[in-house]
Amino acid sequence: MPAIVGPIKITTVSSGAVVQVGDSLYISPKTTAKTYSGAGAFNTGDFLQTNNGISLTNTLDSDVFDSNVKQNN
């Protein structure tokens, strides 16, 4: 069913948000990210105990493009 929508002003869209106005057949948001972290960096919970002797994170990235996101296909 078609929708009639008036003027819209979006000032800020936080990371990962999807804004849909009116009818839509297929929504496919695309995003990429690269994160570097050491051992035990993403541990969450109560009463954690991590024992890391040596933690080295290799941030050398020889390729230019990792994940290409082109248009909305």
N, C-alpha and C positions, 0 to 999 in steps of 0.2 A: 504494500500500500504506500503510495507516494507521500512524502512528508514535505510540508512547507515550513521552512525555518527562516526566522528573521535574521537580522545582523548578529554576527558573533565576533567577539574579540577575545582571543586567547593570549594572555600576556606571558605565562610561564607554564611549560609542561615539564614535569620532573622526569627523570630518567626512567625509561621503561613504560611510560604511559601511552595509552591508546585513546585517541579522540575520535569518536564516531558520531556523525550527525546524519540523521535520516536513515534510509534503507541501505543495506549493504549485503551483497551476495557473498563476498569473500574478503576477509581481513587477514593480512599476513604481515605483521610488523617484523622488521628485520633490524638486528643490531649485532655488533661484534665488540669484543673487549679482550684485552690481554692483561693479565695480572701476574706480577712476580711476587713471590713470598718465600720465606724460609720455612724450615721444618717447624710444624706445630703452629703456624700462623693463623689458621682458620679453625682451630679447636674452639668449640663453644660448649658451655654446660656448667654444671656445678661440680666443685671439688676436682678440678682437672690437675693431673700431674703429668708433665711431659719432661722427659730426660733426653736432651739432644747434646751429644758431645761436640760435634762440629756441624754447623749449618752454613752451607755455601749456596748461593742462588746465582745461577748463570743467566745473565741478562743479555748476552751476546745474541743478536738476531741478524743473521746475514742476508735474509731475503727482504725485499722491499715491501711486498704486500702479503699479508697472512690470510685474511678473510675478506674477499671482495664482495661488497654489497652494492648491487647496481639496481637502481630504480625500484619498481614494485612488481617484479615478476615472480 
